[in-house]
Each structure stands twice: as structure tokens, then as C-alpha cells.
Amino acid sequence: MQIRNLGGSGLRVSVVGLGCNNFGQRIDLEASRKVIHRAIDLGVTLFDTADIYAGRGGSETVLGEVLGNRRKDIVLATKFSKAMSDDGTKQGASRRYIISAVEDSLRRLKTDYIDLYQQHDYDPLTPIEETLRALDDLVQQGKVRYIGNSNFPAWRISEAEFTARAINTTRYVSCQDEYSLVVRGIEKDLLPAAQQYNLGLLPFFPLASGLLTGKYKRGASVPDDTRFAKMPALRDRYATPRNEDMVEKLEAFAKARGHTMLELAFSWLASRPQVSSVIAGATRVEQIEANVKAVGWALSADDLAEIDKITL
């Protein structure tokens, strides 16, 4: 397993990470246990969860139950700021809420520190200075090692960077955003900002909710046990005529070179500027094994140019 630095920080993460949103939701405790331990055995170190995953707290609780003495072997990342209650009292990035949210996550995770604590979305109601000072306090206390952001627009990333410099607090070292062969919007503004400030990029939905696995065929019925069947909104979002055209061309590109769509999707992301780890979920041991193997294709400059012709 290749290990990379997370942006300009000293935190080292596996190039394939495990998204933990399935745990406690799509699969139960024992199925989660199998996936988690197999991932660690294969060299996956970055485990990415969030307080809201699996019905608000379910994913963190599963990780807390399963990790045990293997906690020390991984980089445990979680998130805060999205709504943890229906009445609006448990959300955002204020000092008051952050101090409460981190304690809740630590309790569920059964750990006394979080390696990467990520702001899941920007909070327009709270000054970034207040958020950064609160997060810096958690770092000073040893409850958090590094901080990151997710779903920030590029200008918010710049604001946070210059504020952290001005007030001399811990800065964000990573950004987590959607990025894949069929969703390349961050290349316009956000990716250049990540490069400028040396933030490690953690792309989520690398397979566009399964579209880039090749298991969905244009005009064919969707298999009952797939995400598209269970969540039609995702199918409508990703299975557009434009995307289906691209997938057919990408499949032909990969097949002509003796590779699979999964290998193309993962290896392309791993080749992109600033990408530190490709985060993908897994509900079965076989999936995590396939994900780990999928980053081995070293794409040439000509390959990348051809992919751009297909996807841009």
C-alpha cells in the first residue's frame, strides 16, 4: 500500500482510504467488523467517518466497538457541523458546539483523540476566526491531531488559510470534496486553491455512486441490490445521458489497455494533483480488496490526455 503525506502536513495516510458511512446503516456490526479488519490487514490506514453517518452516531459507534487495540494502527478521521438534531441546536461550527461535538464523537469512537477532525460544511453564521480558535484549542489539548474541511467553496478555503496565518492558529491541512471522472467541477477553483495552500485532497464518491464500476448498463434495468435501485435520486443524478456516454467511452479505453473501470477510476484519482487518499466505502470484504488493488495502474501522459478528451 502506498502511503502519502496529507497535504503539507506530516500526517501519513494510505492512498486508498475506507469510507465508513455504510457501517451501522447498510451493514450490521459483524459485517462491518469483517470489512474493517480486512482493510487494516491490507494496509488501509485512513478511516473516514462523520458524526451524522448511520442515523447520527451509528458509524462512529460501530468503529468504537470494533477497533479495540487496532485503533493505534489507523488514522481515524471524523467530521462535525452537520445537523445532529432536528431542532437546529446541534450543528454548525461555533465554539460552543465544537466543544460539545468533539466529546460526543470521542465517546462514541471510544478513543481519547481524533487524528483528523473535519468541518463537514462551512457555517455562514459563525466567523471563521471563532471556529479556528476552538479547533486550535482541541489540538493544544491533544484531543485532535489535525484539522480539515469539507464542502467548502474555494474562497472559504482562502479565507480560512489567511485567517489562520493572521491569528496564528492551527490551519486546515485537508479538504474533502466530490471528485471523479464524471464530476470534475472542483478543477475550476477549489483544486487550484488546494494546490496553492497545499491542502491534501480527499475525494469522495470516486465511483459516482457505482456508475464508474461498469455494473450499470445503458437501457438495462438496475439490479435490485444496488445503490441506484435503493436510492433513485442517486440514479437520476449520475445516470444522465452525458455520463452514460462518457462511461461507455471510458470502458472501451480501459478494456483496450487490459484494465477495468474500477482500476481506471481509482488510478486516475490517485494520479491527480493534491490527492492524498481516495475514499471509498465497502459493504463486503471483496469490495475493499478490489479497491486496494485498483490503484496500481500508472497512467501515462498520453493516457491522461485521452481521458481528458473523453471527460472534459
Secondary structure, DSSP 8 states (H G I E B T S, - for coil): --EEE-TTSS-EEESEEEE-TTBTTTB-HHHHHHHHHHHHHTT--EEE--TTHHHHHHHHHHHHHHHGGGGGGSEEEEEE-S-SSTTSSS-SS-HHHHHHHHHHHHHHHT-S-EEEEEESS--TTS-HHHHHHHHHHHHHHTSEEEEEEES--HHHHHHHHHHHHHHT---EEEEEEE-BTTB-GGGTTHHHHHHHTT-EEEEE-TTGGGGGGT---TTS---TTSHHHH-HHHHHHH--HHHHHHHHHHHHHHHHTT--HHHHHHHHHHTSTTB--EEEE-SSHHHHHHHHHTT-----HHHHHHHHHHH-
